[in-house]
Structures are given as structure tokens and as C-alpha cells.
Amino acid sequence: FAVFPHIAEAATSQVSKPTFNPAAGVLFESTLKVKITSSTSGSKVRYTTNGSTPSTSSPEVPSGGIDISSTTTIKARAFKSRMKDSDVAEATFRKMDPARRPPGGTRTGATLSPE
């Protein structure tokens, strides 16, 4: 009977924590597409928008990202068989009332940036 230490190591490795693009804190006016990825090859990123921790039964992030149209907090977690689930990543994206646009701000796509 042979021992395979690399198999035991794979079972204790953890999937990398998902990252958001754009990063948390972006203000948007109408809709925003948020892409969420993990750098662990072959992992599946799942998400929630109701405050619960994502599980393997949560929806998978579509390859094109998630479209949001209101202030939303997204929690994401990456999963891969024979690896520990990633830590939970969380990001909030705020919809801005166009009437409250900051003075001197310019619109860049779906986000606002100072001039």
C-alpha cells in the first residue's frame, strides 16, 4: 500500500478567495455588471445577495458576470472538489440617485469619477 502525500495535500489546500471586478464601493447610476472570479483553476464561484453565506446550492456566477440595478451586497465563495472551500468575499455596490451626483463629477461608463 503506497502513501500519496500529494493527495493529502490537495485535500487540505484551500480554494482562493473570489475577487470582484469592479471592486467594492463603486457608485453607479443605472445598472452595473459585476464579475466575480477565483484564481484557483477549475473552481466554481457561487454567490448570494440575501446576506446568507454561499453554499454549493447557491447560484453559480455566470461567465459574463451579474447585472445589478439597485444597491446590492454580494457574498461569494469558490468551491472545488477535494479542496477546502474559499473564504467568503463580500462587496457592496451602491446605486446613486442621479439628482445627487457630486459637483464636478463626470460619468465614466456605469461609474462616476471625480474630474
N, C-alpha and C positions, 0 to 999 in steps of 0.2 A: 504494500500500500504506500503510495507516494504522497508526499505533502506538497501542496502547491501554494506557497506563500503569496504569490501574486493574486490568487483568487481571494484569499482572505483580505488582502489589502484593498481590492476593488470593492468588497462588501462594506468596508469601513470608510471609503472615500466619500466625500460629500459633493453633491452637485453644486455648481457655482450659483450664487445668488443672482436672480434676474436684475437686469438694468432697464431703465425706461428711457425712451427717446421720443420726445424731448424729456429733459429731466424734470423732476417735481418742481412745482411752483410757477409753472408757465401760466400766464394770463391769456385768455383767448376770447374772441368776440362772438363767433358763431358755432363752428364745430372744430374739433381738434382730433387728429389721428395720432394715437399713442402706440408705438411699437415697444414690445417687451421681449427681451431675449436673455438667454443664458449662454455663457461661453463654453459650457460643457456640451461637447458634440453628442448628438442623438438624444438630448434631453427634451422633455415636453414641458412647456411653461403653461400653467393654468392660473386663472385669476378669479377674483370676486370683486363686486362693487357694493356689497351689502354689509361690509365690516367683518365678515367671517374669514377665518383662515382658509386659504385654498387647499383643496384635497384632490385626490386622483379623480373624483367625480365632478369637480368644478370644470367649467368650460375651458377648452384649450384656446390660447391666444391665436387668432388667425394670422397667417403669414403676412398679411397686409396691415395688421395692427387693429386696434379697437377705435372706433369713432365715438367720441363723446360730445354732447351738446349742452351739458349743464355742469355745474361744479361737481366734481366726482373724485372720490378717493378710491384708488385701485390697489388691491393687495395681490401680489403674485408670488408663486413658488414654482420651482422647477423640480421635475421628477425624472428618474431614470432607473430602470431595474438594476438590482444588485448594488445600488448606491444609496447613501443616506439622502433624504430629501433636502433641498436647499433651505437656507434661512428664508424667512418671509421678507419680501421687499414691499415697501408701501410708498405711494406717491399721491399727492393731491394736486389737481388741476382746477383752477378757478375760472369760471365764466365771468367776464367783465361786462357790466352794463355799458353800452356804447356812450350813453349820456355822461358817464363818469370817467371817460377817457382822460388820462393825465395830461395837463397842459404841455404842449411841445412834444407829445408822443407821436410817433409815426407807426403806421401799421406795416408789419412785415409778414406777409402770408397770413397765418392764423394767429400770430403772436404780436405783442406790442413791444417796442423797444424805444428807449429814450433817444432823442435827437442829439 
